[in-house]
């Protein structure tokens, strides 16, 4: 429940997703992929129109040495 927030009306949904990314990944690519996947899956499963999927980078996971 800490990483995802969903605001739902009768026909629309707004979704906020907090993620932690691995060091060295291209953040825009990861965010775009998550946005598309979440939107597609929610629309398919619920029939709701997903108005927005907002990605917030909560942190960067550094590799252990």
C-alpha positions as CSV (number, residue, x, y, z in Angstrom):
1,X,0.0,0.0,0.0
2,X,2.9,2.3,0.4
3,X,4.0,2.2,-3.2
4,X,0.8,2.7,-5.1
5,X,-2.1,5.2,-4.7
6,X,-5.2,5.0,-6.9
7,X,-8.0,7.6,-7.1
8,X,-11.0,6.1,-8.8
9,X,-14.2,7.8,-10.1
10,X,-17.0,6.0,-11.8
11,X,-15.2,5.7,-15.2
12,X,-11.7,7.0,-14.6
13,X,-8.6,6.2,-12.5
14,X,-5.5,8.2,-11.6
15,X,-2.6,6.1,-10.4
16,X,0.6,7.2,-8.5
17,X,3.4,4.7,-8.3
18,X,6.5,5.1,-6.1
19,X,9.5,3.0,-7.2
20,X,13.1,2.4,-6.3
21,X,15.4,2.0,-9.3
22,X,18.7,0.1,-9.6
23,X,21.7,2.3,-10.0
24,X,22.7,2.7,-13.7
25,X,19.3,2.1,-15.3
26,X,17.8,4.7,-17.6
27,X,15.1,6.1,-15.4
28,X,13.0,7.6,-18.3
29,X,12.9,4.2,-20.0
30,X,11.8,2.4,-16.8
31,X,9.2,5.0,-16.0
32,X,7.7,4.9,-19.5
33,X,7.6,1.1,-19.5
34,X,5.8,1.1,-16.1
35,X,3.3,3.7,-17.2
36,X,2.4,1.7,-20.3
37,X,2.1,-1.6,-18.5
38,X,0.1,-0.3,-15.6
39,X,-2.3,1.6,-17.8
40,X,-2.8,-1.3,-20.1
41,X,-3.4,-3.8,-17.3
42,X,-5.7,-1.7,-15.3
43,X,-7.8,-0.8,-18.4
44,X,-8.0,-4.4,-19.4
45,X,-8.9,-5.8,-16.0
46,X,-11.4,-3.1,-14.9
47,X,-12.7,-1.3,-18.0
48,X,-11.8,2.0,-16.4
49,X,-10.2,4.8,-18.4
50,X,-6.8,5.4,-16.9
51,X,-6.3,9.2,-17.0
52,X,-2.8,9.2,-15.7
53,X,0.0,7.0,-14.3
54,X,2.5,9.2,-12.4
55,X,5.8,7.7,-11.5
56,X,7.8,9.0,-8.5
57,X,11.4,7.8,-8.0
58,X,11.5,7.1,-4.2
59,X,15.2,6.2,-4.3
60,X,18.1,4.5,-6.1
61,X,19.3,1.1,-5.0
62,X,23.1,1.0,-5.0
63,X,24.8,-2.3,-5.7
64,X,26.4,-4.1,-2.8
65,X,30.1,-4.6,-3.1
